[in-house]
Amino acid sequence: MSTQKFMGRNQLLDRLAAQVGSKESAIKILQDRGHLKADGKTYTAEGMKRNMMTAEERAKDRASKKTGIPTTQLTYNPKTNTARKR
């Protein structure tokens, strides 16, 4: 999977571009989410926060918000990019 090489910090845009197929689509998605400003290059405060997370941290954060389970009690699966309760 091409997204496996973009697992670290400061790779939010690259990882999303690999997932959706183009950088332009990724920029549009991040702008719609409020993570990128209108210029398509500058992260918002929330976007910078997400960009500073690894793929694992973002998956755990998503799962924690959805389930209410603390991130420390979640296990990450890199093949599915999801987190589950231990």
LINJO-V293103 format. One record per residue. PSI is psi in whole degrees, 0 to 359 (999 if undefined). Layout:
PSI
PSI
This chain:
133
340
346
339
354
62
347
189
156
31
21
309
315
318
314
321
319
326
319
346
344
151
324
317
319
319
315
316
313
325
318
325
347
20
341
144
173
333
347
7
333
128
146
177
316
320
320
320
315
322
330
354
153
170
321
314
321
319
317
322
316
313
321
316
323
320
339
3
135
146
333
343
13
148
137
137
107
336
327
353
42
162
142
162
139
999
